[in-house]
Amino acid sequence: MVITRAANIPVASEGQCTVTLFVNGRGFPWLCEEFAMRIDIVCPLPAAIESCISTGIVGRGRERGLVEIVLHNLHDFADNRYGHIDDEPYGGGAGMVIRCEPVFACIESLQRERSYDEVIYLTPDGERFTQAVANELSLAQNLILLAGRYKGVDQRVRDLLVTRELSIGDYVLSGGELAAAVIVDAIVRLLPGAMSDAESALDDSFQDGLLSAPVYTRPAVFRGMEVPPILRSGDHAAIRRWRYEQALARTKERRPDLLNSLPSEQ
Ligand code: SAM
């Protein structure tokens, strides 16, 4: 059984919201107490992520109090007066490694304030970040995202502090701040009230195991190319069928691997 929370519709009564729980792809509205999520981002270069968390759906989610996002500069936790957080790798070789002390000082100070569902290290050798992981993390109350730089963090941080490691893809970024921004965006858009059209997240690619169907808007004809007439027919059942067929065809063509993990009823 696959359970995800995918879209959420705030209701009038103060302090409560409805959340749509998805069980094997089918949605069930669920009335629950309002909850705000907190995400702490621990990183060497907070400026690299500031605009990502201040604009768009994430920025609005923060303004509406759906999510609290706090940036922590690892340099503020350096144990030397120069603010250095890195040192040469044992065994030699190129590049620097982020030291244990500033990371432990920062994360342990946060853990003294509240308990966290996960302490997540962003790293290219981590578990692949997918929509299913975003759905799962959107149910968390408190998360820490730890972003590295240079050659990464001392292995003892990973062994002792980190509970989960995520990669946003098979390539290497110069720092984990952008990876953290990707994860925050994917999570926050799923929170209750984050999107003006709460249904919109439901038919996004990957949400039901398929890629998304093509979308069109006005004008009906542009440079001789016409919008498929069925989308203007007003026949909602036929439109739903057409979208499903298009999504299936696009998935077969571009990502046949996804079809292997579709729930059996599809
Ligand atoms: N030496 C590391 C390796 O080969 O796995 C790469 C370090 S990378 C230059 C610096 C930081 O960027 C990492 O500590 C990590 O936080 C972040 N990073 C780079 N690529 C990433 C990816 N694909 N997913 C998540 N984080 C990534």
Residues whose N, C-alpha, C, O or C-beta is under 5 A from the ligand:
A	BS01	SAM	L122 T123 P124 D125 L146 A147 G148 R149 Y150 K151 G152 V153 L166 S167 I168 G169 Y171 V172 L173 S174 G175 G176 A179
